[in-house]
Amino acid sequence: MLRAYRPLADALPAAIPTSWWTDDPDYVDSWYTPAQSDSGRRDGAAGNGWMTVEPYVVQEF
């Protein structure tokens, strides 16, 4: 039964572009999901970038 999934399992890593594994200069940093009440400066997970966040309220229709 597990052999039926092997072609799919082999295809997934093969479909990932090789550039995904390289140190791409276009990538700056990653941020975790902020909470609703977050505001102010938030540093990226790797410390390579920062952003300023503030709450934004969307009015009901």
CHARMM internal coordinates of N, CA and C (Angstrom, degrees):
IC EDIT
DIST 1 N 1 CA 1.4360
DIST 1 CA 1 C 1.5344
ANGL 1 N 1 CA 1 C 111.33
DIST 1 C 2 N 1.3265
ANGL 1 CA 1 C 2 N 117.77
DIHE 1 N 1 CA 1 C 2 N -41.48
DIST 2 N 2 CA 1.4531
ANGL 1 C 2 N 2 CA 120.72
DIHE 1 CA 1 C 2 N 2 CA -178.69
DIST 2 CA 2 C 1.5243
ANGL 2 N 2 CA 2 C 112.66
DIHE 1 C 2 N 2 CA 2 C -68.19
DIST 2 C 3 N 1.3051
ANGL 2 CA 2 C 3 N 118.05
DIHE 2 N 2 CA 2 C 3 N -23.98
DIST 3 N 3 CA 1.4665
ANGL 2 C 3 N 3 CA 120.86
DIHE 2 CA 2 C 3 N 3 CA 179.14
DIST 3 CA 3 C 1.5226
ANGL 3 N 3 CA 3 C 112.06
DIHE 2 C 3 N 3 CA 3 C -63.16
DIST 3 C 4 N 1.3248
ANGL 3 CA 3 C 4 N 117.11
DIHE 3 N 3 CA 3 C 4 N -25.51
DIST 4 N 4 CA 1.4698
ANGL 3 C 4 N 4 CA 120.78
DIHE 3 CA 3 C 4 N 4 CA -179.39
DIST 4 CA 4 C 1.5210
ANGL 4 N 4 CA 4 C 110.87
DIHE 3 C 4 N 4 CA 4 C -64.95
DIST 4 C 5 N 1.3196
ANGL 4 CA 4 C 5 N 118.37
DIHE 4 N 4 CA 4 C 5 N -27.23
DIST 5 N 5 CA 1.4619
ANGL 4 C 5 N 5 CA 121.97
DIHE 4 CA 4 C 5 N 5 CA -177.63
DIST 5 CA 5 C 1.5250
ANGL 5 N 5 CA 5 C 112.85
DIHE 4 C 5 N 5 CA 5 C -89.93
DIST 5 C 6 N 1.3163
ANGL 5 CA 5 C 6 N 118.34
DIHE 5 N 5 CA 5 C 6 N -10.90
DIST 6 N 6 CA 1.4590
ANGL 5 C 6 N 6 CA 120.88
DIHE 5 CA 5 C 6 N 6 CA -175.94
DIST 6 CA 6 C 1.5245
ANGL 6 N 6 CA 6 C 113.09
DIHE 5 C 6 N 6 CA 6 C -60.14
DIST 6 C 7 N 1.3384
ANGL 6 CA 6 C 7 N 121.61
DIHE 6 N 6 CA 6 C 7 N -43.54
DIST 7 N 7 CA 1.4704
ANGL 6 C 7 N 7 CA 119.18
DIHE 6 CA 6 C 7 N 7 CA 177.97
DIST 7 CA 7 C 1.5270
ANGL 7 N 7 CA 7 C 112.43
DIHE 6 C 7 N 7 CA 7 C -59.34
DIST 7 C 8 N 1.3189
ANGL 7 CA 7 C 8 N 117.21
DIHE 7 N 7 CA 7 C 8 N -38.21
DIST 8 N 8 CA 1.4587
ANGL 7 C 8 N 8 CA 120.44
DIHE 7 CA 7 C 8 N 8 CA 178.05
DIST 8 CA 8 C 1.5257
ANGL 8 N 8 CA 8 C 110.58
DIHE 7 C 8 N 8 CA 8 C -68.31
DIST 8 C 9 N 1.3104
ANGL 8 CA 8 C 9 N 116.53
DIHE 8 N 8 CA 8 C 9 N -44.78
DIST 9 N 9 CA 1.4646
ANGL 8 C 9 N 9 CA 120.45
DIHE 8 CA 8 C 9 N 9 CA -179.82
DIST 9 CA 9 C 1.5309
ANGL 9 N 9 CA 9 C 111.38
DIHE 8 C 9 N 9 CA 9 C -63.25
DIST 9 C 10 N 1.3074
ANGL 9 CA 9 C 10 N 118.57
DIHE 9 N 9 CA 9 C 10 N -36.62
DIST 10 N 10 CA 1.4671
ANGL 9 C 10 N 10 CA 121.62
DIHE 9 CA 9 C 10 N 10 CA 177.58
DIST 10 CA 10 C 1.5274
ANGL 10 N 10 CA 10 C 111.45
DIHE 9 C 10 N 10 CA 10 C -72.41
DIST 10 C 11 N 1.3307
ANGL 10 CA 10 C 11 N 116.84
DIHE 10 N 10 CA 10 C 11 N -31.02
DIST 11 N 11 CA 1.4661
ANGL 10 C 11 N 11 CA 120.57
DIHE 10 CA 10 C 11 N 11 CA -176.71
DIST 11 CA 11 C 1.5229
ANGL 11 N 11 CA 11 C 112.22
DIHE 10 C 11 N 11 CA 11 C -74.49
DIST 11 C 12 N 1.3167
ANGL 11 CA 11 C 12 N 118.16
DIHE 11 N 11 CA 11 C 12 N -30.46
DIST 12 N 12 CA 1.4630
ANGL 11 C 12 N 12 CA 120.21
DIHE 11 CA 11 C 12 N 12 CA -176.99
DIST 12 CA 12 C 1.5315
ANGL 12 N 12 CA 12 C 112.84
DIHE 11 C 12 N 12 CA 12 C -62.37
DIST 12 C 13 N 1.3204
ANGL 12 CA 12 C 13 N 120.43
DIHE 12 N 12 CA 12 C 13 N -53.77
DIST 13 N 13 CA 1.4694
ANGL 12 C 13 N 13 CA 118.91
DIHE 12 CA 12 C 13 N 13 CA 177.70
DIST 13 CA 13 C 1.5277
ANGL 13 N 13 CA 13 C 112.67
DIHE 12 C 13 N 13 CA 13 C -63.80
DIST 13 C 14 N 1.3124
ANGL 13 CA 13 C 14 N 116.92
DIHE 13 N 13 CA 13 C 14 N -32.16
DIST 14 N 14 CA 1.4608
ANGL 13 C 14 N 14 CA 120.26
DIHE 13 CA 13 C 14 N 14 CA 179.60
DIST 14 CA 14 C 1.5264
ANGL 14 N 14 CA 14 C 111.37
DIHE 13 C 14 N 14 CA 14 C -68.63
DIST 14 C 15 N 1.3341
ANGL 14 CA 14 C 15 N 117.66
DIHE 14 N 14 CA 14 C 15 N -25.44
DIST 15 N 15 CA 1.4662
ANGL 14 C 15 N 15 CA 121.19
DIHE 14 CA 14 C 15 N 15 CA -178.43
DIST 15 CA 15 C 1.5295
ANGL 15 N 15 CA 15 C 112.86
DIHE 14 C 15 N 15 CA 15 C -80.93
DIST 15 C 16 N 1.3286
ANGL 15 CA 15 C 16 N 117.56
DIHE 15 N 15 CA 15 C 16 N -15.51
DIST 16 N 16 CA 1.4649
ANGL 15 C 16 N 16 CA 120.60
DIHE 15 CA 15 C 16 N 16 CA -179.75
DIST 16 CA 16 C 1.5218
ANGL 16 N 16 CA 16 C 108.84
DIHE 15 C 16 N 16 CA 16 C -74.80
DIST 16 C 17 N 1.3355
ANGL 16 CA 16 C 17 N 118.09
DIHE 16 N 16 CA 16 C 17 N 125.23
DIST 17 N 17 CA 1.4591
ANGL 16 C 17 N 17 CA 119.65
DIHE 16 CA 16 C 17 N 17 CA -179.76
DIST 17 CA 17 C 1.5283
ANGL 17 N 17 CA 17 C 111.20
DIHE 16 C 17 N 17 CA 17 C -63.15
DIST 17 C 18 N 1.3057
ANGL 17 CA 17 C 18 N 116.67
DIHE 17 N 17 CA 17 C 18 N 146.11
DIST 18 N 18 CA 1.4604
ANGL 17 C 18 N 18 CA 120.53
DIHE 17 CA 17 C 18 N 18 CA -178.92
DIST 18 CA 18 C 1.5229
ANGL 18 N 18 CA 18 C 111.49
DIHE 17 C 18 N 18 CA 18 C -63.69
DIST 18 C 19 N 1.3301
ANGL 18 CA 18 C 19 N 118.17
DIHE 18 N 18 CA 18 C 19 N -25.93
DIST 19 N 19 CA 1.4588
ANGL 18 C 19 N 19 CA 120.54
DIHE 18 CA 18 C 19 N 19 CA 179.11
DIST 19 CA 19 C 1.5292
ANGL 19 N 19 CA 19 C 111.57
DIHE 18 C 19 N 19 CA 19 C -66.03
DIST 19 C 20 N 1.3308
ANGL 19 CA 19 C 20 N 117.85
DIHE 19 N 19 CA 19 C 20 N -19.59
DIST 20 N 20 CA 1.4530
ANGL 19 C 20 N 20 CA 120.93
DIHE 19 CA 19 C 20 N 20 CA 179.10
DIST 20 CA 20 C 1.5220
ANGL 20 N 20 CA 20 C 110.59
DIHE 19 C 20 N 20 CA 20 C -65.28
DIST 20 C 21 N 1.3211
ANGL 20 CA 20 C 21 N 117.23
DIHE 20 N 20 CA 20 C 21 N -28.90
DIST 21 N 21 CA 1.4592
ANGL 20 C 21 N 21 CA 122.24
DIHE 20 CA 20 C 21 N 21 CA -176.39
DIST 21 CA 21 C 1.5296
ANGL 21 N 21 CA 21 C 112.28
DIHE 20 C 21 N 21 CA 21 C -89.34
DIST 21 C 22 N 1.3095
ANGL 21 CA 21 C 22 N 118.85
DIHE 21 N 21 CA 21 C 22 N -3.60
DIST 22 N 22 CA 1.4627
ANGL 21 C 22 N 22 CA 121.03
DIHE 21 CA 21 C 22 N 22 CA -176.54
DIST 22 CA 22 C 1.5214
ANGL 22 N 22 CA 22 C 111.52
DIHE 21 C 22 N 22 CA 22 C -98.17
DIST 22 C 23 N 1.3093
ANGL 22 CA 22 C 23 N 116.64
DIHE 22 N 22 CA 22 C 23 N 165.54
DIST 23 N 23 CA 1.4570
ANGL 22 C 23 N 23 CA 122.35
DIHE 22 CA 22 C 23 N 23 CA 177.41
DIST 23 CA 23 C 1.5204
ANGL 23 N 23 CA 23 C 107.51
DIHE 22 C 23 N 23 CA 23 C -82.62
DIST 23 C 24 N 1.3177
ANGL 23 CA 23 C 24 N 116.44
DIHE 23 N 23 CA 23 C 24 N 93.86
DIST 24 N 24 CA 1.4651
ANGL 23 C 24 N 24 CA 122.80
DIHE 23 CA 23 C 24 N 24 CA -175.56
DIST 24 CA 24 C 1.5265
ANGL 24 N 24 CA 24 C 109.97
DIHE 23 C 24 N 24 CA 24 C -86.53
DIST 24 C 25 N 1.3338
ANGL 24 CA 24 C 25 N 119.03
DIHE 24 N 24 CA 24 C 25 N 124.44
DIST 25 N 25 CA 1.4559
ANGL 24 C 25 N 25 CA 120.28
DIHE 24 CA 24 C 25 N 25 CA -179.16
DIST 25 CA 25 C 1.5329
ANGL 25 N 25 CA 25 C 113.40
DIHE 24 C 25 N 25 CA 25 C -68.65
DIST 25 C 26 N 1.3297
ANGL 25 CA 25 C 26 N 118.76
DIHE 25 N 25 CA 25 C 26 N -12.76
DIST 26 N 26 CA 1.4622
ANGL 25 C 26 N 26 CA 120.61
DIHE 25 CA 25 C 26 N 26 CA 177.61
DIST 26 CA 26 C 1.5226
ANGL 26 N 26 CA 26 C 111.87
DIHE 25 C 26 N 26 CA 26 C -75.94
DIST 26 C 27 N 1.3109
ANGL 26 CA 26 C 27 N 116.71
DIHE 26 N 26 CA 26 C 27 N -20.35
DIST 27 N 27 CA 1.4709
ANGL 26 C 27 N 27 CA 120.59
DIHE 26 CA 26 C 27 N 27 CA 178.64
DIST 27 CA 27 C 1.5237
ANGL 27 N 27 CA 27 C 108.81
DIHE 26 C 27 N 27 CA 27 C -81.53
DIST 27 C 28 N 1.3162
ANGL 27 CA 27 C 28 N 117.07
DIHE 27 N 27 CA 27 C 28 N 128.06
DIST 28 N 28 CA 1.4669
ANGL 27 C 28 N 28 CA 120.61
DIHE 27 CA 27 C 28 N 28 CA -179.28
DIST 28 CA 28 C 1.5170
ANGL 28 N 28 CA 28 C 110.53
DIHE 27 C 28 N 28 CA 28 C -103.19
DIST 28 C 29 N 1.3207
ANGL 28 CA 28 C 29 N 117.61
DIHE 28 N 28 CA 28 C 29 N -58.86
DIST 29 N 29 CA 1.4562
ANGL 28 C 29 N 29 CA 120.13
DIHE 28 CA 28 C 29 N 29 CA -175.53
DIST 29 CA 29 C 1.5169
ANGL 29 N 29 CA 29 C 109.99
DIHE 28 C 29 N 29 CA 29 C -167.55
DIST 29 C 30 N 1.3202
ANGL 29 CA 29 C 30 N 116.31
DIHE 29 N 29 CA 29 C 30 N 175.96
DIST 30 N 30 CA 1.4644
ANGL 29 C 30 N 30 CA 123.14
DIHE 29 CA 29 C 30 N 30 CA 176.91
DIST 30 CA 30 C 1.5137
ANGL 30 N 30 CA 30 C 108.91
DIHE 29 C 30 N 30 CA 30 C -122.51
DIST 30 C 31 N 1.3176
ANGL 30 CA 30 C 31 N 114.91
DIHE 30 N 30 CA 30 C 31 N 145.42
DIST 31 N 31 CA 1.4535
ANGL 30 C 31 N 31 CA 120.62
DIHE 30 CA 30 C 31 N 31 CA 176.46
DIST 31 CA 31 C 1.5111
ANGL 31 N 31 CA 31 C 108.61
DIHE 30 C 31 N 31 CA 31 C -123.78
DIST 31 C 32 N 1.3204
ANGL 31 CA 31 C 32 N 114.94
DIHE 31 N 31 CA 31 C 32 N 140.60
DIST 32 N 32 CA 1.4490
ANGL 31 C 32 N 32 CA 120.00
DIHE 31 CA 31 C 32 N 32 CA 174.82
DIST 32 CA 32 C 1.5211
ANGL 32 N 32 CA 32 C 108.56
DIHE 31 C 32 N 32 CA 32 C -79.43
DIST 32 C 33 N 1.3033
ANGL 32 CA 32 C 33 N 117.67
DIHE 32 N 32 CA 32 C 33 N 161.57
DIST 33 N 33 CA 1.4536
ANGL 32 C 33 N 33 CA 122.10
DIHE 32 CA 32 C 33 N 33 CA -177.65
DIST 33 CA 33 C 1.5311
ANGL 33 N 33 CA 33 C 110.04
DIHE 32 C 33 N 33 CA 33 C -64.39
DIST 33 C 34 N 1.3242
ANGL 33 CA 33 C 34 N 117.39
DIHE 33 N 33 CA 33 C 34 N 121.92
DIST 34 N 34 CA 1.4756
ANGL 33 C 34 N 34 CA 118.98
DIHE 33 CA 33 C 34 N 34 CA 179.14
DIST 34 CA 34 C 1.5258
ANGL 34 N 34 CA 34 C 110.90
DIHE 33 C 34 N 34 CA 34 C -74.98
DIST 34 C 35 N 1.3072
ANGL 34 CA 34 C 35 N 116.27
DIHE 34 N 34 CA 34 C 35 N 155.10
DIST 35 N 35 CA 1.4633
ANGL 34 C 35 N 35 CA 121.53
DIHE 34 CA 34 C 35 N 35 CA 176.28
DIST 35 CA 35 C 1.5231
ANGL 35 N 35 CA 35 C 109.29
DIHE 34 C 35 N 35 CA 35 C -78.96
DIST 35 C 36 N 1.3077
ANGL 35 CA 35 C 36 N 117.17
DIHE 35 N 35 CA 35 C 36 N 164.42
DIST 36 N 36 CA 1.4613
ANGL 35 C 36 N 36 CA 121.67
DIHE 35 CA 35 C 36 N 36 CA -179.09
DIST 36 CA 36 C 1.5202
ANGL 36 N 36 CA 36 C 112.23
DIHE 35 C 36 N 36 CA 36 C -60.76
DIST 36 C 37 N 1.3183
ANGL 36 CA 36 C 37 N 117.29
DIHE 36 N 36 CA 36 C 37 N -30.66
DIST 37 N 37 CA 1.4576
ANGL 36 C 37 N 37 CA 120.32
DIHE 36 CA 36 C 37 N 37 CA -175.91
DIST 37 CA 37 C 1.5311
ANGL 37 N 37 CA 37 C 113.12
DIHE 36 C 37 N 37 CA 37 C -93.66
DIST 37 C 38 N 1.3262
ANGL 37 CA 37 C 38 N 118.27
DIHE 37 N 37 CA 37 C 38 N 1.73
DIST 38 N 38 CA 1.4661
ANGL 37 C 38 N 38 CA 120.72
DIHE 37 CA 37 C 38 N 38 CA -179.19
DIST 38 CA 38 C 1.5217
ANGL 38 N 38 CA 38 C 111.53
DIHE 37 C 38 N 38 CA 38 C -65.83
DIST 38 C 39 N 1.3058
ANGL 38 CA 38 C 39 N 115.30
DIHE 38 N 38 CA 38 C 39 N 142.05
DIST 39 N 39 CA 1.4549
ANGL 38 C 39 N 39 CA 120.60
DIHE 38 CA 38 C 39 N 39 CA 172.23
DIST 39 CA 39 C 1.5212
ANGL 39 N 39 CA 39 C 107.79
DIHE 38 C 39 N 39 CA 39 C -156.62
DIST 39 C 40 N 1.3093
ANGL 39 CA 39 C 40 N 115.35
DIHE 39 N 39 CA 39 C 40 N 155.89
DIST 40 N 40 CA 1.4576
ANGL 39 C 40 N 40 CA 120.44
DIHE 39 CA 39 C 40 N 40 CA 179.97
DIST 40 CA 40 C 1.5222
ANGL 40 N 40 CA 40 C 112.32
DIHE 39 C 40 N 40 CA 40 C 103.48
DIST 40 C 41 N 1.3015
ANGL 40 CA 40 C 41 N 116.20
DIHE 40 N 40 CA 40 C 41 N -165.08
DIST 41 N 41 CA 1.4594
ANGL 40 C 41 N 41 CA 122.55
DIHE 40 CA 40 C 41 N 41 CA -177.61
DIST 41 CA 41 C 1.5260
ANGL 41 N 41 CA 41 C 110.33
DIHE 40 C 41 N 41 CA 41 C -81.90
DIST 41 C 42 N 1.3108
ANGL 41 CA 41 C 42 N 116.07
DIHE 41 N 41 CA 41 C 42 N 134.17
DIST 42 N 42 CA 1.4577
ANGL 41 C 42 N 42 CA 122.48
DIHE 41 CA 41 C 42 N 42 CA 177.25
DIST 42 CA 42 C 1.5181
ANGL 42 N 42 CA 42 C 108.28
DIHE 41 C 42 N 42 CA 42 C -125.01
DIST 42 C 43 N 1.3266
ANGL 42 CA 42 C 43 N 116.24
DIHE 42 N 42 CA 42 C 43 N 122.93
DIST 43 N 43 CA 1.4573
ANGL 42 C 43 N 43 CA 121.49
DIHE 42 CA 42 C 43 N 43 CA 177.57
DIST 43 CA 43 C 1.5195
ANGL 43 N 43 CA 43 C 109.76
DIHE 42 C 43 N 43 CA 43 C -83.79
DIST 43 C 44 N 1.3205
ANGL 43 CA 43 C 44 N 116.38
DIHE 43 N 43 CA 43 C 44 N 148.62
DIST 44 N 44 CA 1.4519
ANGL 43 C 44 N 44 CA 121.20
DIHE 43 CA 43 C 44 N 44 CA 178.31
DIST 44 CA 44 C 1.5144
ANGL 44 N 44 CA 44 C 111.72
DIHE 43 C 44 N 44 CA 44 C -69.51
DIST 44 C 45 N 1.3269
ANGL 44 CA 44 C 45 N 116.34
DIHE 44 N 44 CA 44 C 45 N 164.80
DIST 45 N 45 CA 1.4583
ANGL 44 C 45 N 45 CA 122.10
DIHE 44 CA 44 C 45 N 45 CA -176.89
DIST 45 CA 45 C 1.5265
ANGL 45 N 45 CA 45 C 112.05
DIHE 44 C 45 N 45 CA 45 C -61.79
DIST 45 C 46 N 1.3200
ANGL 45 CA 45 C 46 N 117.62
DIHE 45 N 45 CA 45 C 46 N -35.56
DIST 46 N 46 CA 1.4610
ANGL 45 C 46 N 46 CA 120.77
DIHE 45 CA 45 C 46 N 46 CA -179.33
DIST 46 CA 46 C 1.5214
ANGL 46 N 46 CA 46 C 112.56
DIHE 45 C 46 N 46 CA 46 C -94.39
DIST 46 C 47 N 1.3334
ANGL 46 CA 46 C 47 N 117.19
DIHE 46 N 46 CA 46 C 47 N -3.20
DIST 47 N 47 CA 1.4544
ANGL 46 C 47 N 47 CA 120.71
DIHE 46 CA 46 C 47 N 47 CA 179.00
DIST 47 CA 47 C 1.5130
ANGL 47 N 47 CA 47 C 113.99
DIHE 46 C 47 N 47 CA 47 C 76.91
DIST 47 C 48 N 1.3299
ANGL 47 CA 47 C 48 N 117.82
DIHE 47 N 47 CA 47 C 48 N 17.57
DIST 48 N 48 CA 1.4665
ANGL 47 C 48 N 48 CA 121.28
DIHE 47 CA 47 C 48 N 48 CA -179.36
DIST 48 CA 48 C 1.5206
ANGL 48 N 48 CA 48 C 113.42
DIHE 47 C 48 N 48 CA 48 C -95.14
DIST 48 C 49 N 1.2978
ANGL 48 CA 48 C 49 N 117.76
DIHE 48 N 48 CA 48 C 49 N -12.30
DIST 49 N 49 CA 1.4616
ANGL 48 C 49 N 49 CA 120.75
DIHE 48 CA 48 C 49 N 49 CA -177.68
DIST 49 CA 49 C 1.5100
ANGL 49 N 49 CA 49 C 110.39
DIHE 48 C 49 N 49 CA 49 C -151.48
DIST 49 C 50 N 1.3338
ANGL 49 CA 49 C 50 N 115.79
DIHE 49 N 49 CA 49 C 50 N 168.69
DIST 50 N 50 CA 1.4569
ANGL 49 C 50 N 50 CA 121.33
DIHE 49 CA 49 C 50 N 50 CA 177.02
DIST 50 CA 50 C 1.5141
ANGL 50 N 50 CA 50 C 108.88
DIHE 49 C 50 N 50 CA 50 C -146.47
DIST 50 C 51 N 1.3250
ANGL 50 CA 50 C 51 N 115.33
DIHE 50 N 50 CA 50 C 51 N 161.06
DIST 51 N 51 CA 1.4620
ANGL 50 C 51 N 51 CA 120.74
DIHE 50 CA 50 C 51 N 51 CA 175.48
DIST 51 CA 51 C 1.5273
ANGL 51 N 51 CA 51 C 108.38
DIHE 50 C 51 N 51 CA 51 C -147.80
DIST 51 C 52 N 1.3130
ANGL 51 CA 51 C 52 N 115.50
DIHE 51 N 51 CA 51 C 52 N 155.69
DIST 52 N 52 CA 1.4512
ANGL 51 C 52 N 52 CA 121.95
DIHE 51 CA 51 C 52 N 52 CA 176.69
DIST 52 CA 52 C 1.5176
ANGL 52 N 52 CA 52 C 108.22
DIHE 51 C 52 N 52 CA 52 C -104.49
DIST 52 C 53 N 1.3210
ANGL 52 CA 52 C 53 N 117.06
DIHE 52 N 52 CA 52 C 53 N 128.86
DIST 53 N 53 CA 1.4657
ANGL 52 C 53 N 53 CA 121.42
DIHE 52 CA 52 C 53 N 53 CA -178.82
DIST 53 CA 53 C 1.5265
ANGL 53 N 53 CA 53 C 109.47
DIHE 52 C 53 N 53 CA 53 C -122.47
DIST 53 C 54 N 1.3155
ANGL 53 CA 53 C 54 N 114.95
DIHE 53 N 53 CA 53 C 54 N 153.08
DIST 54 N 54 CA 1.4605
ANGL 53 C 54 N 54 CA 121.94
DIHE 53 CA 53 C 54 N 54 CA 174.21
DIST 54 CA 54 C 1.5198
ANGL 54 N 54 CA 54 C 108.07
DIHE 53 C 54 N 54 CA 54 C -152.61
DIST 54 C 55 N 1.3311
ANGL 54 CA 54 C 55 N 117.47
DIHE 54 N 54 CA 54 C 55 N 151.64
DIST 55 N 55 CA 1.4703
ANGL 54 C 55 N 55 CA 119.67
DIHE 54 CA 54 C 55 N 55 CA 179.45
DIST 55 CA 55 C 1.5294
ANGL 55 N 55 CA 55 C 111.56
DIHE 54 C 55 N 55 CA 55 C -62.21
DIST 55 C 56 N 1.3103
ANGL 55 CA 55 C 56 N 116.31
DIHE 55 N 55 CA 55 C 56 N 144.94
DIST 56 N 56 CA 1.4532
ANGL 55 C 56 N 56 CA 122.75
DIHE 55 CA 55 C 56 N 56 CA 177.69
DIST 56 CA 56 C 1.5257
ANGL 56 N 56 CA 56 C 107.01
DIHE 55 C 56 N 56 CA 56 C -132.83
DIST 56 C 57 N 1.3074
ANGL 56 CA 56 C 57 N 116.57
DIHE 56 N 56 CA 56 C 57 N 121.16
DIST 57 N 57 CA 1.4574
ANGL 56 C 57 N 57 CA 121.58
DIHE 56 CA 56 C 57 N 57 CA -176.72
DIST 57 CA 57 C 1.5216
ANGL 57 N 57 CA 57 C 108.94
DIHE 56 C 57 N 57 CA 57 C -101.53
DIST 57 C 58 N 1.3228
ANGL 57 CA 57 C 58 N 116.35
DIHE 57 N 57 CA 57 C 58 N 127.41
DIST 58 N 58 CA 1.4523
ANGL 57 C 58 N 58 CA 122.52
DIHE 57 CA 57 C 58 N 58 CA 176.91
DIST 58 CA 58 C 1.5155
ANGL 58 N 58 CA 58 C 108.15
DIHE 57 C 58 N 58 CA 58 C -95.92
DIST 58 C 59 N 1.3130
ANGL 58 CA 58 C 59 N 117.03
DIHE 58 N 58 CA 58 C 59 N 124.20
DIST 59 N 59 CA 1.4582
ANGL 58 C 59 N 59 CA 121.98
DIHE 58 CA 58 C 59 N 59 CA -178.90
DIST 59 CA 59 C 1.5321
ANGL 59 N 59 CA 59 C 110.22
DIHE 58 C 59 N 59 CA 59 C -70.58
DIST 59 C 60 N 1.3138
ANGL 59 CA 59 C 60 N 116.39
DIHE 59 N 59 CA 59 C 60 N 146.06
DIST 60 N 60 CA 1.4655
ANGL 59 C 60 N 60 CA 121.20
DIHE 59 CA 59 C 60 N 60 CA 177.12
DIST 60 CA 60 C 1.5183
ANGL 60 N 60 CA 60 C 109.76
DIHE 59 C 60 N 60 CA 60 C -68.44
DIST 60 C 61 N 1.3199
ANGL 60 CA 60 C 61 N 116.15
DIHE 60 N 60 CA 60 C 61 N 155.41
DIST 61 N 61 CA 1.4665
ANGL 60 C 61 N 61 CA 121.23
DIHE 60 CA 60 C 61 N 61 CA 178.10
DIST 61 CA 61 C 1.5047
ANGL 61 N 61 CA 61 C 110.81
DIHE 60 C 61 N 61 CA 61 C -73.23
END
COOR INIT
IC SEED 1 N 1 CA 1 C
IC BUILD
